[in-house]
Amino acid sequence: MYDVVLLVEQELSQEDAHRVVELHQDMPEPVRYHVLVPCHNAEAGVEASISALGTADLYGTGLVDQREELAKAQEAIDSEARDCTGRSVQRLRDLGQDAVGGISHDRPIDALTATVNKVGGQEVIILTRPHIVAEFFHLDWTNSARRHLGVPVLHLLEHDPEKAKK
């Protein structure tokens, strides 16, 4: 089995699923895709924002009162991420591929590294929207993955269905 880990920023479109599968159509062995969707941590995001604004002393204790609301927000975020993962996996399966998926609350590169190690990934494909500044300074997921992993890393830009209509 040839294991490919896909780190996707958003739901895998039909066009993107087709592009990914085409990359491996001549593989002599079966391919399994592992779709990984990073999931935002609502509570950590709020706390980081408050700290960055230097207002932690003013609002830090107020977060205790907000925990229930943050938990509900996190539940919604997780649900959408699981749905996104499920639809992405299904698109690959609809193309006759073996695919599994999951979400992670860890930093994307940490989650990617852990997944590659866990499944014995032999290749990584990262699908994102263009991030010109991060790419210019080599701070994007692809450059980070290349520094942390000993497997080939390919960066694809996600297909934008809105631009295709024009």
C-alpha positions in Angstrom: 0.0 0.0 0.0 1.3 3.5 -0.9 0.1 5.9 1.7 -0.5 9.6 0.8 -1.4 12.1 3.4 -3.4 15.1 2.2 -3.4 18.2 4.4 -6.3 20.4 3.1 -7.1 23.9 4.2 -10.8 23.5 3.1 -13.0 20.8 1.7 -11.6 18.9 -1.2 -13.4 19.9 -4.4 -14.4 17.4 -7.1 -11.8 18.9 -9.4 -9.1 18.7 -6.7 -9.9 15.1 -5.9 -9.6 14.3 -9.5 -6.2 16.1 -9.8 -4.9 14.2 -6.8 -6.0 10.8 -8.1 -4.5 11.5 -11.5 -1.1 12.0 -9.8 -1.1 8.3 -8.8 -3.0 6.6 -11.6 0.1 4.8 -12.8 1.2 3.5 -9.4 1.9 -0.2 -9.4 0.5 -0.7 -5.9 -2.8 0.4 -4.3 -2.9 3.9 -2.9 -4.6 5.0 0.3 -5.3 8.6 0.9 -5.4 10.0 4.5 -7.2 13.4 4.5 -6.3 15.7 7.3 -8.3 18.8 8.1 -6.9 21.2 10.7 -9.6 22.4 13.0 -9.4 25.8 14.7 -9.4 25.8 18.5 -12.0 28.5 19.5 -10.9 28.9 23.1 -7.2 29.1 22.3 -7.9 31.6 19.6 -9.9 33.9 21.9 -7.2 33.7 24.6 -4.4 34.4 22.1 -6.3 37.4 20.7 -6.9 38.8 24.2 -3.2 38.2 25.1 -2.0 39.8 21.8 -4.1 42.9 22.6 -2.6 43.2 26.0 -5.9 43.0 27.6 -5.6 39.7 29.4 -5.8 41.3 32.8 -9.1 42.9 31.9 -10.8 40.0 30.2 -8.8 36.9 31.4 -11.2 36.1 34.2 -14.2 36.8 32.0 -13.2 33.9 29.9 -14.4 31.6 32.6 -17.9 32.9 32.1 -17.5 32.3 28.3 -16.4 28.7 28.5 -19.9 27.3 27.8 -20.3 29.6 24.7 -16.8 28.7 23.5 -17.6 25.0 24.0 -20.7 25.4 21.8 -18.7 27.3 19.2 -16.0 24.6 19.3 -18.7 21.9 18.8 -19.9 23.8 15.7 -16.4 24.2 14.3 -15.6 20.5 14.9 -18.9 19.4 13.3 -18.2 21.5 10.2 -14.6 20.1 10.0 -15.8 16.5 10.4 -18.4 17.2 7.6 -15.7 18.7 5.4 -13.5 15.7 6.0 -16.3 13.3 5.3 -17.2 15.0 2.0 -13.5 15.1 1.0 -13.1 11.4 1.7 -16.3 10.6 -0.2 -15.1 12.5 -3.2 -12.0 10.3 -3.3 -14.0 7.1 -2.8 -16.4 8.2 -5.6 -13.3 8.0 -7.8 -12.7 4.4 -6.7 -9.9 5.3 -4.2 -9.2 4.0 -0.7 -9.5 7.0 1.6 -9.9 7.8 5.3 -9.8 11.1 7.1 -9.8 13.0 10.3 -9.5 16.4 12.0 -6.9 17.7 14.3 -6.7 20.6 16.8 -2.9 20.5 16.8 -0.8 22.9 14.8 -1.2 21.8 11.1 2.4 20.8 10.7 2.5 18.9 14.0 -0.7 17.0 13.0 0.7 16.3 9.6 4.0 15.0 11.0 2.1 12.8 13.5 -0.2 11.4 10.7 2.7 10.7 8.4 4.5 8.8 11.2 1.4 7.0 12.3 0.4 5.7 8.8 3.9 5.4 7.4 3.1 8.0 4.8 5.3 7.9 1.7 4.1 11.2 0.2 2.4 14.4 1.3 0.1 16.6 -0.7 -0.8 20.0 0.7 -3.8 21.8 -0.8 -4.3 25.4 0.1 -5.5 28.7 -1.3 -2.6 31.0 -2.4 -0.8 32.6 0.6 1.6 34.9 -1.2 3.3 36.5 1.9 3.7 33.2 3.8 5.1 31.5 0.7 7.4 34.4 0.0 8.9 34.1 3.5 8.8 30.3 3.4 6.5 30.2 6.4 3.7 28.3 4.6 2.7 24.7 5.4 4.6 23.3 2.4 7.9 24.8 3.4 7.4 23.8 7.0 6.5 20.3 6.0 9.6 20.0 3.8 11.7 21.0 6.8 10.1 18.5 9.2 9.4 15.4 7.0 11.6 13.1 5.0 9.1 12.3 2.3 8.2 14.1 -0.9 5.9 17.1 -0.3 3.8 18.6 -3.2 1.8 21.8 -2.9 -1.3 22.2 -5.0 -3.5 25.3 -5.1 -7.1 24.5 -4.4 -9.4 24.8 -7.4 -11.7 27.8 -7.1 -15.1 26.9 -8.5 -16.1 30.6 -8.5 -13.2 31.6 -10.8 -14.0 28.6 -13.1 -17.5 29.9 -13.7 -16.2 33.3 -15.1 
